[in-house]
Amino acid sequence: MDYEQENTLRALQGRPLLKGFTSSVLEYKEFVVTYREEDKFLEDGNVDTLIHDMLYGLGKSLSDEYGFATGYRKFKLRLLNMILEEQSNHDQLSNTD
């Protein structure tokens, strides 16, 4: 489903729309910059925390629907489904060789 189709579906469902590409990138960039401003995050050294925080920022920059704990769970589920679908497609192509 492309960007316009997904936003049409979201509008019909009463869900927040996806943000445009440029605004999403700018918002994510602003989110990441906060890590430079907050050295305590960098000193923690917890890679899992960093990954979760970056994924949260990415989801939130795409749509306000992915904000807060419930939204982050939705975003992780979407990301997981995307990865599993791509892996399945890759496996199918590998099996045809």
Beta strands, then each sheet from edge to edge (+ up, - down):
end
